Amino acid sequence: MSCRGVQKLLQGAGSGPAGWTRTPAAYCCCRFRSGPSRARSVPGTGSGPGSGSGSINVFNREMKRRQKNWAAVLKDGHQYDYLREEVKLGFGSGFRTFPLALDMGGGKSYIAEHLSKEVVQRLVLTDVSQQALKLGRRSEIPTRSVVADEEFLPFRENSFHLVVSSLSLHWINDLPRALSEQIHRVLKPDGVFVGAMAGGDTLYELRCSLQLAQMEREGGFSPHVSPYTAVTDLGNLLGRARFNMLTVDVDDVQVHYPGIMELMTDLQGMGESNCAWNRRSMLQRDTMLAAAAVYKEMYGNPDGSVPATFQILHMIGWKPHESQAKPARRGSATVSFRDLAKVSRTGGADRS
């Protein structure tokens, strides 16, 4: 897929693409400058939580970009990829071939290495971190990279047959808006969205330990673990975004660490540190020591290690198309449930 082919997908509103450059992995990297019209569409890029009025603004997206850029250039950064490598999006024999796919927040392209040309013929990879895209893993699928925020996808309507996202949607400020106005918009009719995000009770051990320690040492607590979407809300969000034939599943991944400090170091190395506007940038030393003691006392294993739970929410949704199966019209049934007993008795008589 040529750079010119990617450019044709770009939305015409606002300023155009700037500076196409070749990356070492033969990727085509494009960075977008937000024009005046785009600034209103990207929540969380202002100077504080009050910017972007009229939209949800929980996370500092600029902070998240810096965190991911910092994590991407770590010399031993590969040792922090274990969670993303564990979360695989399944594309079995039930999926057809998709001529063009989009990977939202793909980073180093963890998904592409698990895909084949029989499933995806061409791939566009986006992320807010240019450093992560430069270090993208090689794949047999022709791939182009675009530096872009997941909250504003710079592609034309009805561009992609498949959109995938793995472990990036939990940092989106306005998830309902992203599902409906971004993902649903760029999908072609009968296109499918396949995603996985951290949610539910993710890192509940760390959250509780920090809150209890801070209340005991400081007389109150502030959030140190970002808020997550509940699995009970995910189906409703996909339905409101006008997706059909929904599938939602939950997978609990538990990782064991020597202690709380090793867990927080790994979260930083993953680029998964908290970036909420109301976070506290520093923790007192006494509070950290107390949190470590609480963590081991409440959740510690017999061998001295501590568990950390990552609850991964998997989702599949299809953009409506006339060829898709539709529920029958209400009242059109020709068989009553009251007749099931008769059918059962008749079947038993035939077998005898």
Phi, psi and chi 1 to 4 in degrees:
 res  aa     phi    psi   chi1   chi2   chi3   chi4
   1 MET       -  121.4 -173.5  178.2 -175.4      -
   2 SER   -79.9  163.4   65.4      -      -      -
   3 CYS   -60.9  -35.0  -67.9      -      -      -
   4 ARG   -64.3  -34.3 -172.0  179.0  -60.1  -84.1
   5 GLY   -66.1  -39.8      -      -      -      -
   6 VAL   -65.4  -40.2  176.3      -      -      -
   7 GLN   -61.4  -33.2 -169.1  171.6    7.4      -
   8 LYS   -65.9  -24.9  -70.3  179.8 -179.4  179.4
   9 LEU   -78.8  -17.3  -62.9  173.8      -      -
  10 LEU   -70.7  143.9  -58.3  179.3      -      -
  11 GLN   -73.1  142.1 -171.8  169.1  -18.7      -
  12 GLY   -77.2  -17.2      -      -      -      -
  13 ALA   -69.0  148.1      -      -      -      -
  14 GLY    74.1 -166.4      -      -      -      -
  15 SER   -75.4  152.2   58.0      -      -      -
  16 GLY   -82.1 -179.0      -      -      -      -
  17 PRO   -67.6  148.2   24.1  -32.1      -      -
  18 ALA  -123.0  133.9      -      -      -      -
  19 GLY    59.4   78.0      -      -      -      -
  20 TRP   -74.2  131.1  -65.9   84.9      -      -
  21 THR  -134.2  152.0   58.6      -      -      -
  22 ARG   -88.3  134.4  -71.1  -76.4 -178.7 -177.8
  23 THR  -100.6  164.4   63.9      -      -      -
  24 PRO   -57.4  -28.6  -25.8   33.5      -      -
  25 ALA   -89.4   19.8      -      -      -      -
  26 ALA    62.2   32.4      -      -      -      -
  27 TYR   -93.0  155.9  -80.3   31.8      -      -
  28 CYS  -105.6  111.8 -174.6      -      -      -
  29 CYS  -105.2  128.4 -160.1      -      -      -
  30 CYS  -129.3  127.6  175.2      -      -      -
  31 ARG  -109.5  135.5 -175.8  174.8 -178.4   84.4
  32 PHE  -103.6  136.7  -64.0   96.4      -      -
  33 ARG   -95.1  128.2  -59.9 -171.2 -178.4   99.1
  34 SER   -77.7  119.4  -64.7      -      -      -
  35 GLY   -81.8 -179.6      -      -      -      -
  36 PRO   -58.6  -37.9  -22.7   31.9      -      -
  37 SER   -71.2  -28.9   61.1      -      -      -
  38 ARG   -78.2  -30.4  -67.7 -171.3  178.0 -175.0
  39 ALA   -59.4  -30.6      -      -      -      -
  40 ARG   -73.9  -21.1  -65.5 -168.5  -62.8  -91.7
  41 SER   -94.1   -3.6  -59.4      -      -      -
  42 VAL  -116.3   92.9 -174.6      -      -      -
  43 PRO   -68.1  151.1   24.7  -31.6      -      -
  44 GLY    84.2    6.1      -      -      -      -
  45 THR  -102.1    3.5   56.2      -      -      -
  46 GLY   -82.1 -164.6      -      -      -      -
  47 SER   -87.3   -5.8   58.1      -      -      -
  48 GLY  -172.1 -179.7      -      -      -      -
  49 PRO   -66.5  -14.5   21.8  -31.1      -      -
  50 GLY   -86.2  -10.2      -      -      -      -
  51 SER   -74.4  161.9   60.8      -      -      -
  52 GLY    68.0   51.8      -      -      -      -
  53 SER   -60.3  146.2   59.7      -      -      -
  54 GLY    90.8   -2.6      -      -      -      -
  55 SER  -136.0  157.2   61.3      -      -      -
  56 ILE   -68.1  133.5  -59.2  173.7      -      -
  57 ASN  -139.7   81.4 -165.7    4.4      -      -
  58 VAL   -97.0  -38.8  178.8      -      -      -
  59 PHE  -109.6  145.7  -57.1  114.5      -      -
  60 ASN   -85.6  100.1 -176.1  -17.0      -      -
  61 ARG   -67.6  -31.8  -66.0  -70.2  -65.4  173.0
  62 GLU   -66.2  -39.8  175.0   59.8   23.4      -
  63 MET   -62.4  -41.8  174.0   62.1   71.7      -
  64 LYS   -63.8  -38.2  178.3   50.8   58.5 -178.0
  65 ARG   -62.1  -43.3 -176.8 -172.4   65.6   82.8
  66 ARG   -65.9  -39.4  -66.8 -160.0  -62.0  -94.1
  67 GLN   -62.0  -43.1  -69.5  174.0   -5.7      -
  68 LYS   -70.7  -37.4  -63.5 -176.7   74.0  171.5
  69 ASN   -63.4  -41.4  -84.2  -27.2      -      -
  70 TRP   -65.0  -43.9  179.2   87.0      -      -
  71 ALA   -67.0  -32.6      -      -      -      -
  72 ALA   -67.3  -29.9      -      -      -      -
  73 VAL   -97.4    6.9  -62.8      -      -      -
  74 LEU   -62.6  138.0  -68.8  175.2      -      -
  75 LYS   -63.2  -35.6  -69.1 -176.4  179.5  179.2
  76 ASP  -105.3   30.2   55.7   -9.7      -      -
  77 GLY   -61.3  -25.2      -      -      -      -
  78 HIS   -64.3  -25.3   61.8  -81.9      -      -
  79 GLN   -73.6   -9.7   70.1  176.9   -0.1      -
  80 TYR  -100.0    7.9  -57.0  112.7      -      -
  81 ASP   -90.5    4.5  -65.1  -20.9      -      -
  82 TYR   -63.0  -34.9   53.2   85.8      -      -
  83 LEU   -70.6  -43.4 -174.0   60.8      -      -
  84 ARG   -66.9  -32.5  -72.7 -174.8  169.9   84.9
  85 GLU   -72.8  -27.8  -68.6  173.7  -10.5      -
  86 GLU   -73.1  -35.3  177.2   69.4   21.3      -
  87 VAL   -87.9   99.9  179.5      -      -      -
  88 LYS  -109.6  136.3  -60.9  178.9  177.5   65.2
  89 LEU   -88.3  121.2  -57.8 -176.6      -      -
  90 GLY   -80.6  127.5      -      -      -      -
  91 PHE  -126.9   87.8  -68.4   89.2      -      -
  92 GLY   -89.3 -159.9      -      -      -      -
  93 SER   -69.0  -15.2   58.0      -      -      -
  94 GLY   -74.6  -13.4      -      -      -      -
  95 PHE   -93.5  144.9  -80.4   91.8      -      -
  96 ARG   -85.4 -176.3   58.2  173.5 -178.5  -99.9
  97 THR   -84.7  132.5  -60.6      -      -      -
  98 PHE  -108.5  115.9  -59.6   96.8      -      -
  99 PRO   -61.6  -37.3  -23.2   34.1      -      -
 100 LEU  -142.0  126.7 -177.9   60.5      -      -
 101 ALA  -126.4  155.6      -      -      -      -
 102 LEU  -121.4  129.9  170.2   66.8      -      -
 103 ASP  -107.6  108.3 -175.2   -5.6      -      -
 104 MET   -84.4  128.6  -72.8  177.9   52.6      -
 105 GLY    62.4   35.2      -      -      -      -
 106 GLY   -72.7  -16.6      -      -      -      -
 107 GLY    57.9 -119.3      -      -      -      -
 108 LYS   -84.8   15.9  -62.3  178.1 -176.3  177.6
 109 SER    66.8   56.9 -170.3      -      -      -
 110 TYR   -71.7  -29.4  -57.7   95.3      -      -
 111 ILE   -77.5  -39.0  -63.1  178.0      -      -
 112 ALA   -59.9  -34.8      -      -      -      -
 113 GLU   -69.7  -12.6   65.4  179.1   -4.7      -
 114 HIS  -101.6    5.0  -59.8  -66.1      -      -
 115 LEU  -106.8  161.6  -61.4  175.7      -      -
 116 SER  -128.9  166.2   64.3      -      -      -
 117 LYS   -65.3  -20.2  -72.9 -175.0  177.2  179.6
 118 GLU   -70.0  -23.9  -74.0   71.4   26.5      -
 119 VAL   -98.7  -50.1  177.0      -      -      -
 120 VAL  -125.8  125.9  173.2      -      -      -
 121 GLN   -88.5  -37.6  -64.7  177.7  -17.1      -
 122 ARG  -140.8  147.9  -65.0  175.6  -61.9  162.2
 123 LEU  -134.7  136.8  179.8   67.3      -      -
 124 VAL  -112.1  126.0  175.8      -      -      -
 125 LEU  -110.3  126.9  179.7   66.1      -      -
 126 THR  -123.0  150.3   67.4      -      -      -
 127 ASP  -165.6  156.6 -160.3  -82.5      -      -
 128 VAL   -77.4  -17.6  -65.2      -      -      -
 129 SER   -97.7  111.7  170.0      -      -      -
 130 GLN   -68.7  -33.8 -172.6  173.0   18.7      -
 131 GLN   -63.9  -40.1  -62.7  -62.2  -29.2      -
 132 ALA   -65.7  -39.5      -      -      -      -
 133 LEU   -65.9  -35.7  -68.5  175.4      -      -
 134 LYS   -65.2  -27.5  -73.3 -179.0  178.6  179.9
 135 LEU   -98.3   18.8  -61.3  173.2      -      -
 136 GLY   -57.9  142.1      -      -      -      -
 137 ARG   -74.2  148.3  -55.2 -179.2 -179.5 -172.0
 138 ARG   -72.7  148.4  -65.6 -175.5  179.5  -85.1
 139 SER  -145.6  155.4  169.3      -      -      -
 140 GLU   -73.7  -11.8   66.2  175.8   18.2      -
 141 ILE   -86.1  129.5  -56.4  172.3      -      -
 142 PRO   -57.9  121.4  -22.9   32.6      -      -
 143 THR  -129.7  139.3  -54.7      -      -      -
 144 ARG  -125.0  143.4  -62.1  -63.8  174.5 -177.5
 145 SER  -110.5  139.8  -62.5      -      -      -
 146 VAL  -131.8  122.5  177.2      -      -      -
 147 VAL   -77.1  109.7 -179.5      -      -      -
 148 ALA  -156.1  151.1      -      -      -      -
 149 ASP   -81.4  135.4 -164.3  -42.5      -      -
 150 GLU   -62.9  -20.4  -60.5   96.2  -45.5      -
 151 GLU   -78.8  -12.9  -66.2 -173.0  -11.1      -
 152 PHE  -144.5   98.5 -178.7   77.8      -      -
 153 LEU   -83.0  119.1  -62.1  177.6      -      -
 154 PRO   -84.9   50.8   33.3  -34.7      -      -
 155 PHE  -125.1  155.1  -57.1  107.4      -      -
 156 ARG   -69.5  161.0  -61.9 -177.4 -174.3  -84.3
 157 GLU   -66.0  144.6 -172.1  175.9   -3.5      -
 158 ASN    57.5   51.9  -58.2  -32.6      -      -
 159 SER  -101.6  -32.6  -63.5      -      -      -
 160 PHE  -119.0  146.3  -62.3   94.5      -      -
 161 HIS   -86.0  -21.8  -55.9   83.9      -      -
 162 LEU  -147.2  136.3  167.4   69.4      -      -
 163 VAL  -124.5  128.6  174.1      -      -      -
 164 VAL  -124.1  152.5  -63.6      -      -      -
 165 SER  -153.4  130.6  178.0      -      -      -
 166 SER  -129.5  114.6 -179.9      -      -      -
 167 LEU    58.5   45.6  -62.0 -175.8      -      -
 168 SER  -135.5  -22.6   69.0      -      -      -
 169 LEU   -68.8  -20.1  -69.5  179.3      -      -
 170 HIS   -73.2   -6.3   54.3  -81.4      -      -
 171 TRP  -102.7    7.1  -65.7  117.3      -      -
 172 ILE   -78.1  134.4  -64.7  -66.2      -      -
 173 ASN   -67.8  -50.8  -87.4  -60.1      -      -
 174 ASP  -118.2   86.9 -165.9  -19.0      -      -
 175 LEU   -64.0  -43.6 -174.9   57.0      -      -
 176 PRO   -57.2  -40.9  -23.9   34.2      -      -
 177 ARG   -68.2  -39.1 -170.8  175.6 -176.4 -179.8
 178 ALA   -64.6  -39.4      -      -      -      -
 179 LEU   -67.1  -41.5  -70.4  171.6      -      -
 180 SER   -87.5  -46.2   61.0      -      -      -
 181 GLU   -92.3  -12.4  -62.2 -176.7   13.4      -
 182 GLN  -114.3  -66.3  -57.5  -56.7  -39.2      -
 183 ILE   -66.0  -50.7  -60.9  174.0      -      -
 184 HIS   -61.4  -36.9 -170.2  -83.2      -      -
 185 ARG   -66.1  -43.5  176.0 -179.3   59.8   81.4
 186 VAL   -81.5  -13.4  -59.0      -      -      -
 187 LEU   -75.2  142.4  -88.4  174.0      -      -
 188 LYS   -74.4  155.4  -69.6  178.2  176.8  -70.0
 189 PRO   -55.1  136.6  -26.7   34.9      -      -
 190 ASP    71.1   13.6 -157.7   30.6      -      -
 191 GLY   -80.8  163.3      -      -      -      -
 192 VAL  -126.7  143.2   59.6      -      -      -
 193 PHE  -110.3  126.7  166.0   60.1      -      -
 194 VAL  -124.4  120.0 -178.6      -      -      -
 195 GLY  -140.3  161.1      -      -      -      -
 196 ALA  -143.1  135.0      -      -      -      -
 197 MET  -145.2  152.4   61.1 -177.8  -73.7      -
 198 ALA   -73.0  138.7      -      -      -      -
 199 GLY  -164.2 -169.7      -      -      -      -
 200 GLY    59.3 -122.2      -      -      -      -
 201 ASP   -96.2   27.4  -66.8  -31.6      -      -
 202 THR   -57.1  130.3  -66.6      -      -      -
 203 LEU    57.8   34.6  -64.6  177.1      -      -
 204 TYR   -66.6  -30.4   72.1   90.0      -      -
 205 GLU   -63.6  -44.5  -56.1   98.3  -22.6      -
 206 LEU   -66.7  -41.8  177.7   62.3      -      -
 207 ARG   -60.8  -49.0 -174.6 -165.0  -51.7  -87.9
 208 CYS   -65.7  -40.5  -66.8      -      -      -
 209 SER   -64.2  -43.5  -60.4      -      -      -
 210 LEU   -67.3  -39.6  -72.0  171.8      -      -
 211 GLN   -66.2  -45.1  -72.7 -179.3   -4.3      -
 212 LEU   -64.6  -42.2  -70.1  173.7      -      -
 213 ALA   -66.0  -40.9      -      -      -      -
 214 GLN   -70.4  -36.4 -163.1  169.2   13.1      -
 215 MET   -65.6  -38.1  -72.9  178.7   64.2      -
 216 GLU   -72.6  -39.2 -167.4  -88.4  -28.3      -
 217 ARG   -91.3  -29.1  -65.4  -56.9  170.8   95.3
 218 GLU  -121.0   -4.1  -57.4  177.2   28.8      -
 219 GLY    79.1   14.0      -      -      -      -
 220 GLY   178.2  174.6      -      -      -      -
 221 PHE  -141.4  156.6   67.3   88.4      -      -
 222 SER  -127.2  156.8   57.7      -      -      -
 223 PRO   -69.0  129.4   23.3  -32.4      -      -
 224 HIS  -118.6   -9.0  -65.9  -78.5      -      -
 225 VAL  -120.0  130.7  178.2      -      -      -
 226 SER   -65.3  154.0   65.6      -      -      -
 227 PRO   -70.5  150.0   24.7  -32.9      -      -
 228 TYR  -126.5  155.0  -68.2  105.2      -      -
 229 THR   -76.0  135.4  -58.0      -      -      -
 230 ALA   -78.4  145.0      -      -      -      -
 231 VAL   -64.1  -28.6   62.6      -      -      -
 232 THR   -68.5  -19.2   52.6      -      -      -
 233 ASP   -93.3  -16.1  -62.9  -28.7      -      -
 234 LEU   -66.3  -43.3 -165.5   54.6      -      -
 235 GLY   -61.4  -40.9      -      -      -      -
 236 ASN   -63.9  -38.9  -67.8  -27.6      -      -
 237 LEU   -64.1  -43.1  -68.6  175.6      -      -
 238 LEU   -66.3  -38.8  -69.2  169.1      -      -
 239 GLY   -64.9  -41.9      -      -      -      -
 240 ARG   -64.8  -27.5  -73.9  173.5   53.2 -171.5
 241 ALA   -82.7    5.7      -      -      -      -
 242 ARG    73.0   30.8  -53.6 -176.3  -54.8  -78.9
 243 PHE   -89.0  148.1  -76.2  100.2      -      -
 244 ASN  -111.1  168.8  -75.0  -16.4      -      -
 245 MET    47.9   59.5  -61.4 -175.2  -70.3      -
 246 LEU   -79.1  146.4  -53.3  178.9      -      -
 247 THR  -135.6  127.1  -58.6      -      -      -
 248 VAL  -130.7  133.4  176.2      -      -      -
 249 ASP  -142.4  161.1 -163.5    8.2      -      -
 250 VAL  -126.9  137.7 -177.2      -      -      -
 251 ASP  -132.9  122.2 -176.4   20.1      -      -
 252 ASP   -93.6  121.7  -74.2  -16.8      -      -
 253 VAL  -112.1  120.7  178.1      -      -      -
 254 GLN  -113.8  126.5 -165.9  169.7   79.8      -
 255 VAL  -117.0  140.0 -176.4      -      -      -
 256 HIS  -107.1  134.9  -62.1  -87.6      -      -
 257 TYR  -125.5  156.8  -62.0   88.7      -      -
 258 PRO   -61.8  -32.3  -23.2   33.2      -      -
 259 GLY  -171.7 -178.0      -      -      -      -
 260 ILE   -66.3  -34.0 -169.9  173.1      -      -
 261 MET   -66.5  -39.6  -64.8  -55.5  -61.2      -
 262 GLU   -65.8  -37.0  -72.0   78.3    8.8      -
 263 LEU   -62.6  -48.3  165.8   59.2      -      -
 264 MET   -67.4  -32.6  -62.0  179.7   75.1      -
 265 THR   -65.0  -41.6  -61.2      -      -      -
 266 ASP   -67.2  -39.0  -82.8   23.6      -      -
 267 LEU   -61.0  -39.3  -69.8  174.8      -      -
 268 GLN   -66.0  -41.4 -169.1  176.5   27.0      -
 269 GLY   -66.7  -26.7      -      -      -      -
 270 MET   -78.2  -12.2  -63.3  176.1 -168.6      -
 271 GLY    77.1   23.6      -      -      -      -
 272 GLU  -109.4   22.8  -68.3  -65.7  -41.5      -
 273 SER   -67.4  154.6  -61.2      -      -      -
 274 ASN   -62.6  135.2 -171.7    9.8      -      -
 275 CYS  -129.4   22.7   67.8      -      -      -
 276 ALA   -66.5  146.9      -      -      -      -
 277 TRP   -60.0  -35.4  -74.5  108.1      -      -
 278 ASN   -92.2   16.0   61.7  -11.9      -      -
 279 ARG   -72.9  158.5   72.9 -168.3 -176.2  -77.1
 280 ARG   -99.3  127.1  -77.2 -176.7   57.4 -179.7
 281 SER   -71.6  -23.6   57.4      -      -      -
 282 MET  -130.4  148.9  -62.0  -67.3  -67.3      -
 283 LEU  -117.3  138.5  -90.5  173.5      -      -
 284 GLN   -65.9  149.1  -63.6 -178.8   11.4      -
 285 ARG   -60.7  -43.2 -179.1  174.2  179.8  -86.6
 286 ASP   -62.2  -37.5  -73.3  -12.4      -      -
 287 THR   -66.0  -41.2  -57.5      -      -      -
 288 MET   -64.5  -42.0  -81.9  -59.4  -54.7      -
 289 LEU   -64.8  -40.0  -66.8  175.2      -      -
 290 ALA   -66.0  -40.4      -      -      -      -
 291 ALA   -63.5  -38.8      -      -      -      -
 292 ALA   -63.7  -40.2      -      -      -      -
 293 ALA   -67.9  -42.3      -      -      -      -
 294 VAL   -63.0  -42.8  170.9      -      -      -
 295 TYR   -57.9  -48.3 -153.9  134.1      -      -
 296 LYS   -70.0  -34.6  -74.9 -154.7  172.0 -173.9
 297 GLU   -70.2  -41.6  179.3   65.0   25.5      -
 298 MET   -85.0  -36.4  -66.5 -177.2   62.0      -
 299 TYR  -125.2   -1.9  -53.4  105.9      -      -
 300 GLY   -62.5  149.7      -      -      -      -
 301 ASN   -90.2  160.6  -62.2  -44.6      -      -
 302 PRO   -57.4  -28.5  -25.8   34.6      -      -
 303 ASP   -83.7    3.2   60.9   -0.8      -      -
 304 GLY    95.1  -10.3      -      -      -      -
 305 SER   -80.9  167.5   64.1      -      -      -
 306 VAL  -125.8  142.1  -64.9      -      -      -
 307 PRO   -89.8  152.4   33.1  -33.7      -      -
 308 ALA  -131.3  124.0      -      -      -      -
 309 THR   -98.4  128.9  -58.9      -      -      -
 310 PHE  -114.0  112.7  -61.4   88.5      -      -
 311 GLN   -93.7  111.7 -166.8  168.2   82.1      -
 312 ILE   -99.2  122.5  -50.3  -58.6      -      -
 313 LEU   -96.8  119.0  -47.8 -175.8      -      -
 314 HIS  -101.3  142.8  -64.9  -93.5      -      -
 315 MET  -146.2  145.8   67.6 -156.9   88.0      -
 316 ILE  -136.6  133.3  -59.6  175.6      -      -
 317 GLY  -147.0  142.1      -      -      -      -
 318 TRP  -110.3  139.3  -64.7   77.9      -      -
 319 LYS   -74.8  134.0 -172.0  169.2 -178.4  176.6
 320 PRO   -58.5  146.7  -24.0   33.6      -      -
 321 HIS  -153.7  151.4 -172.8  -97.8      -      -
 322 GLU   -65.5  -20.4   58.7 -176.9    8.3      -
 323 SER   -80.3  -11.2   64.1      -      -      -
 324 GLN   -77.1  152.0  -65.4  173.3   -5.3      -
 325 ALA   -64.3  139.2      -      -      -      -
 326 LYS  -125.3  148.6  -63.4  178.4  177.4   60.7
 327 PRO   -64.7  147.2   22.8  -32.6      -      -
 328 ALA   -67.2  154.6      -      -      -      -
 329 ARG   -64.4  139.0 -179.6  177.3   53.6   83.2
 330 ARG   -58.7  129.7 -175.7  179.0  179.5   86.1
 331 GLY    89.5    2.2      -      -      -      -
 332 SER   -91.0    0.8   61.1      -      -      -
 333 ALA   -64.4  144.0      -      -      -      -
 334 THR  -107.8   -7.5   57.1      -      -      -
 335 VAL  -126.8  133.9  178.4      -      -      -
 336 SER   -92.8  149.4  172.9      -      -      -
 337 PHE   -62.8  -23.7  -80.4  109.5      -      -
 338 ARG   -66.3  -20.9  -69.8  177.3  -64.0 -177.8
 339 ASP   -85.9   -6.9  -61.9  -28.3      -      -
 340 LEU   -62.8  -37.5  -69.8  178.6      -      -
 341 ALA   -62.3  -39.2      -      -      -      -
 342 LYS   -64.7  -41.5  -60.0  177.6 -178.2  178.6
 343 VAL   -62.6  -40.5  173.3      -      -      -
 344 SER   -64.7  -42.7  177.1      -      -      -
 345 ARG   -67.1  -38.0  -73.6 -164.2  -63.2  -91.0
 346 THR   -65.7  -41.3  -58.1      -      -      -
 347 GLY   -62.9  -38.1      -      -      -      -
 348 GLY   -68.2  -37.5      -      -      -      -
 349 ALA   -66.1  -38.8      -      -      -      -
 350 ASP   -65.3  -38.1  -67.0  -20.4      -      -
 351 ARG   -69.0  -31.4  -73.7 -166.6  -62.8  -91.3
 352 SER   -75.1      -   61.3      -      -      -
